[in-house]
Amino acid sequence: MVEPLPKWLMQRYSLLWVKFKDKEFNHEQATQTLPDDERMVSVILSEMRKVGWLEMRLDPEDARKRLYKLKSPEEVVKEIARGVGK
């Protein structure tokens, strides 16, 4: 049986989607947007990547930094449906 996705993760996704939609953002911008401390934002972004809601790439101007981009709500629903079908 597939575990339901945590409500807190869906809420954080919603906050980020309202702010950035399909535009790229960095960790600092996510920290400014979410009501969580910097360490928790790292956990949130990692969890979103694990469930397939978030894409990550290295910043071409500074390879130490990461750029994030959310998948659309439609794509997220498909990811959830795939998880349920497993």
C-alpha positions as CSV (number, residue, x, y, z in Angstrom):
1,M,0.0,0.0,0.0
2,V,1.3,3.5,-0.9
3,E,1.5,6.0,2.0
4,P,-0.4,9.2,1.4
5,L,1.7,12.2,0.8
6,P,2.1,14.4,3.8
7,K,-0.2,17.4,4.0
8,W,2.6,19.7,5.0
9,L,4.5,18.8,1.9
10,M,1.5,19.6,-0.3
11,Q,1.0,22.9,1.5
12,R,4.7,23.9,0.9
13,Y,4.4,23.0,-2.8
14,S,1.3,25.2,-3.0
15,L,3.1,28.2,-1.4
16,L,6.0,27.8,-3.8
17,W,3.7,27.3,-6.8
18,V,1.8,30.5,-6.0
19,K,5.1,32.5,-5.8
20,F,7.1,30.9,-8.6
21,K,4.8,28.9,-10.9
22,D,7.1,27.4,-13.6
23,K,10.0,29.9,-13.0
24,E,13.3,28.8,-11.6
25,F,14.2,29.7,-8.0
26,N,17.1,29.1,-5.6
27,H,17.3,27.9,-2.0
28,E,17.4,31.5,-0.6
29,Q,14.2,32.4,-2.5
30,A,12.5,29.3,-1.2
31,T,13.6,30.1,2.3
32,Q,12.1,33.6,2.0
33,T,8.8,32.2,0.7
34,L,8.2,29.3,3.1
35,P,7.5,29.7,6.8
36,D,10.3,27.3,7.7
37,D,13.9,27.6,8.7
38,E,16.7,27.1,6.2
39,R,17.4,23.6,7.3
40,M,13.7,22.5,7.0
41,V,13.6,24.1,3.5
42,S,16.4,21.8,2.5
43,V,14.3,18.9,3.7
44,I,11.2,20.1,1.9
45,L,13.0,20.6,-1.4
46,S,14.6,17.2,-1.1
47,E,11.3,15.5,-0.4
48,M,9.7,17.3,-3.3
49,R,12.5,15.9,-5.6
50,K,12.0,12.4,-4.2
51,V,8.3,12.4,-5.1
52,G,8.9,14.0,-8.5
53,W,7.4,17.4,-8.0
54,L,10.6,19.4,-8.3
55,E,13.4,19.5,-10.8
56,M,16.9,20.6,-9.9
57,R,19.9,21.7,-11.9
58,L,23.2,23.3,-11.1
59,D,23.4,27.1,-11.6
60,P,25.5,27.6,-14.7
61,E,27.0,30.8,-13.2
62,D,28.0,29.1,-9.9
63,A,28.1,25.3,-9.8
64,R,27.9,25.3,-6.0
65,K,24.4,26.6,-6.2
66,R,21.2,24.8,-7.3
67,L,18.3,26.1,-9.2
68,Y,14.8,24.5,-8.7
69,K,11.8,24.4,-10.9
70,L,8.4,23.0,-9.8
71,K,6.4,20.7,-12.0
72,S,2.9,21.9,-12.8
73,P,0.0,20.9,-10.6
74,E,-1.2,18.7,-13.5
75,E,2.2,16.9,-13.6
76,V,2.1,16.5,-9.8
77,V,-1.3,14.9,-10.0
78,K,0.1,12.4,-12.5
79,E,3.0,11.7,-10.2
80,I,0.6,11.0,-7.3
81,A,-1.5,8.7,-9.5
82,R,1.6,6.8,-10.5
83,G,2.5,6.3,-6.9
84,V,-1.0,5.0,-6.1
85,G,-0.8,2.5,-9.0
86,K,2.4,0.9,-7.6
